[in-house]
């Protein structure tokens, strides 16, 4: 049976599904170098987004100063400029996340687990609500499926918990999914290098 990423790619290509990106999360993550998403974003792109964020904050600060000094027209222009920069920053971040998620299997799985993206039904008209889409991947028949789901749930509640991510990686090793275990080790290296090394060694030893 096809995995979720392959099914999602086909559904998007056939316009049966669309990727919805959490705008706030994308806007925040593209400026940071200490998150699981940072490995997928080039430093040059990150500097551009940081520049947009700095300009946005500068506009807000200028607007507040102008407002306090009674220069209301200039304050309104400063706030308007800030809103425009925020929209540009957020729009570019969303498109970047959507592009990476549609091409990179590992990032797609990570973003879906962390809630940065959601697969939804394509909008059919203005104001019409969309519903999330769940693909049948027959996970119930996979080894350690319940344990993997439990580990993912724990990680969703504590995304920066190195031990929770390590436990998920070990569960992937036990299930024989060594590629995913190594992906978790790569993400874990940004949280705890010692645990990441242990997970890498375990995955490589048992996969050989």
Secondary structure, DSSP 8 states (H G I E B T S, - for coil): ---HHHHHHHHHHTTS-EEEE-HHHHHHHTT-SSSGGGGGS-HHHHHHHHHHHHHHHHHHHHHHHHHHTT-HHHHHHHHHHHHHHHHHHHHHHHHHHHHHHHH-HHHHHHHHHHTSEEEE----STT----B------GGGSTTHHHHHHHHHHHHH-TT-HHHHHHHHHHHHHHT-HHHHHHHHHHHTTT-HHHHHHHHHHHHHHH-
